[in-house]
Every structure is written in structure tokens, then in C-alpha cells.
Amino acid sequence: MSETAEPTLVTRLEGAAGTLLMNRPKTLNALDLPMIRGFQAALDAWKDDPAVKLVLLEGAGGKAFCAGGDVRRIREFAIAGDTASIEAFFAEEYAVNRGIALFGKPWISLIDGVCMGGGIGVSIHGSPRVVTEHALMAMPETAIALFPDVGTSYSLPRLPGAIGTWLALTGARLRGGDAVAAGLATHFVKREKLAALREALLGGDAGVVERFAEAPPEASFAPHRAAIDRCFSKDSVAAILAALEAEGTEWAAEQVKVLRRMSPTSLAVSLLLLRRGAGASLDECLEMELALTRSVVNKHPDFREGVRSVLVDKDGTPHWTPARVEDLDPAAIETLFRG
């Protein structure tokens, strides 16, 4: 049977668990609106069902948990001026993120493979979050001129030190052990033990994760931990760049190169969003994010250009507006937050 003939979110009751399988392997399980609506239906059905002790979330295909939202489709809506479809996608996705946070039962993600953007959104608000050595987690939104959404404007500022800001601005990719050290994941389990863990979880006791978990390898970013806090704690993109340049290390120079490739507008929006999110509730963060989608996706040219460059033409030569961090207008950034 072809992928298109199968449900994109497979929902089952297995033992004492509600199980969810994101089932678009050809797109690395990227979220589309039918999947999001399937999540909402499961939340509604299982929240007050005493037979469902926990929820188990996985991705199909062996390569990805979930690579994020289907931003190519969102770009098509933007080009067509279909603001209603854009609003529906983000509003319903964020409602699911909020629903996971309020679910009240263990929401267990088994992350084995790529988990980015919207994939983090359907996992970070629940727990436990299990990663294997093959997990790869990131928030790569600034490369396509978006911003950390799906409620991560709440979650990222609450990671240790300035790790959340570093992840949000650079899109740094974390392997399994890195993700535990950063706080995106809670437990590290070897892939070879994942099937046995899944079977044990069907009994309805989330505590069995502890039996299978082991100490993760040292985080690859550990040698740069102090520099991350020094540089990414600054309150402007220009100040972060200056601090990195002052470090005088190969790692810091690479971070500068990465930041210089990103949309300057997206960097400024993302930084301000995280600073505001640090003192806001999850609901307030989701409201800020939804307002930003209306301006950043519908009105500003960088989102369409970023998705074109990274995912459509794949030429890696985006033309940003403005082109440089030094040309940013703080008033224009503030205006974007009004939707």
C-alpha cells in the first residue's frame, strides 16, 4: 500500500497505552494538517480515559521521529495569499502543543532519528523524552527565516544557561547524548533496547524507562559550555556576534559563520521572542508565536526566500531583507510581534 493510502498518524490502543505513529516516512514524518488533527483527536479521546495510562509517540521509517512542520506547503499557501490555511495550520498545531502540556499523563516520545521543529513541539511538552544514539535534534528555523515556535519560546529559555538561545539562533544539531545534556531529552536508551522498552511501556508504567536508560556519552558541546553562556546571553544579535569574535577560538569563529548565513530578521525576532518567553507562561508564548506567524510568514519576504533556498531550489543562496544584521531596524522587529 502506498504512503498516501495509509493514515499519516496511526492511532492504536495497545495494552494500557495509547500509541501514536507518525507515518509519513517519505517526508521524514513532517507534520501536515491531517496529522495535527489526528493528534488533537487522540488528546481528546484519551485525556479522561482511565484505560489509557500513558501515550507512546514514535516515527515511522527508521530515519526520523519527525522532521518538523511541512513548511514547503506553508510556503505555497503564502505565495497564494491563502492566509486562512496558514492560520489554521499554526493555530491547530499550537493547540496540540498546549494539549500535550496539559494532558496530565505520561506522554512518552521514543526519538530515534531526526527530530526537528514541529517534532520537538510534539515531544518537548511531554515526558519522558527518550533518545537513542541515532537521534538528531535541532530547531533550525532561522535558516528558513522562521523562529522557534511550537511552544519552544517557553521551553528553550528554560534550558540551562544560554543553551536555548544558542540552539535557537544557530540551529545547532544535537545527537542523543547532547540532547540529554541540553535538556531537550530526559533519557538515553540504546537503539537495540528500544523495542523491548516499547513492549514494557505497554503495561502502562512510565517508570520502566529508568530500567532501560543509561548514562549518555559526554555532550559534544561540553568544551564550549562556558563560551555559549558568555556569548549567547547577550541581548542583541550584534552583541552576540561581537562576543563570539572576541572569543578568538575556532569554535566561536564557526558560530559567527553560521549566524551570518541566517536571516538577520529571523535572528532578531528569535532572540527577542526567547527573551520575552523567559518571563511568560506557555499560553502567552503560544499567543506570541501565533501573532508572529501572521507577520513573518504572510508579510515578510524572508520566509518564502528561506524555504526556497533550503528546501525548494536547495541552492543555499538566500537573499535576505535586510541582508545584514547591521542593517536591522529594531522598530521593524517590534512591528512583527503585532501580527
Secondary structure by P-SEA (a helix, b strand, c coil): ccccccccbbbbbccccbbbbbccccccccccaaaaaaaaaaaaaccccccccbbbbbcccccccccccaaaaaaaaaaacaaaaaaaaaaaaaaaaaaaaaccccccccccccccaaaaaaccccccbbbcccbbbbcccccccccccccccccccccccaaaaaaaaccccccaaaaaaaccccccccccaaaaaaaaaccccccccccccccccccccccaaaaaaaccccccaaaaaaaaaacccaaaaaaaaaaaaccaaaaaaaaaaaaaaccccaaaaaaaaaaaaaccccccaaaaaaaaaccccccccccccccccccccaaaaaaaaac
